[in-house]
């Protein structure tokens, strides 16, 4: 059996049979899959008000004002307010 790489695929040539093509996993496709997965996980990843303020580059008071006005969404977990990383990214992009 011989294996040769041609363009976007791999050709296997078993002895005495016609060649067959197998798809090659392309790096771009793998990156897209990871980024889609990361986006789903980002909605589950949370950060504190203080850490969000550091990431965005504003004061903690500003973060609290944005939460109160609805500009930034946060959830209350126990006695803490947590902000999804996706929300922090959204505010950074809009800034």
C-alpha positions in Angstrom: 0.0 0.0 0.0 1.4 3.4 -0.9 0.2 6.8 0.4 0.7 10.0 -1.5 -0.5 13.5 -0.7 -2.1 15.4 -3.5 -3.6 18.9 -3.0 -6.3 18.8 -0.4 -6.4 15.1 0.0 -4.5 11.9 0.6 -4.5 9.1 -2.0 -4.2 5.5 -0.8 -3.2 3.0 -3.4 -3.7 -0.5 -2.1 -2.0 -3.1 -4.2 -4.2 -4.3 -7.1 -7.1 -1.9 -6.4 -8.2 1.6 -7.6 -7.0 4.6 -5.5 -9.3 6.1 -3.0 -9.3 9.6 -1.5 -9.5 10.5 2.1 -10.2 14.1 3.3 -7.4 15.9 5.1 -8.3 17.9 8.2 -7.4 21.4 7.4 -6.0 23.7 10.1 -8.6 26.4 9.3 -11.5 24.0 9.8 -10.0 22.9 13.1 -9.6 26.5 14.2 -13.2 27.3 13.3 -14.5 24.4 15.3 -12.5 25.4 18.3 -13.6 29.0 18.1 -17.3 27.9 17.9 -16.7 25.8 21.0 -14.9 28.6 22.7 -17.8 30.9 22.0 -20.2 28.5 23.6 -18.0 28.1 26.6 -17.6 31.9 26.9 -21.2 32.2 27.7 -20.6 29.9 30.7 -17.4 31.6 31.8 -18.0 34.3 34.4 -15.9 37.0 36.0 -16.3 39.3 39.0 -17.2 43.0 38.8 -13.7 43.9 39.9 -12.0 41.7 37.3 -14.4 43.0 34.5 -13.4 46.6 35.5 -9.7 45.7 35.1 -10.2 44.0 31.8 -12.3 46.8 30.3 -10.2 49.5 31.9 -12.8 51.4 33.8 -13.6 51.7 37.5 -15.7 49.3 39.6 -18.2 52.1 40.0 -18.6 52.4 36.3 -19.3 48.7 36.0 -22.0 48.9 38.7 -23.5 51.9 36.8 -23.5 49.9 33.6 -25.2 47.0 35.3 -27.8 49.3 36.8 -28.5 51.0 33.4 -28.7 47.6 31.5 -25.6 48.3 29.4 -23.9 45.3 31.0 -25.7 42.2 32.0 -24.8 40.5 35.2 -26.2 37.6 37.3 -26.5 37.4 41.0 -25.0 34.2 42.4 -25.2 34.0 46.2 -24.1 37.4 47.4 -22.0 38.2 44.3 -22.6 39.7 40.9 -20.9 37.8 38.0 -20.5 39.0 34.5 -20.2 36.6 31.5 -16.9 36.9 29.6 -19.0 37.3 26.4 -20.5 40.4 27.9 -17.1 41.8 28.8 -16.0 41.2 25.2 -19.1 42.8 23.8 -18.5 46.0 25.8 -14.8 46.0 24.8 -15.7 45.8 21.1 -18.3 48.6 21.5 -15.8 50.8 23.3 
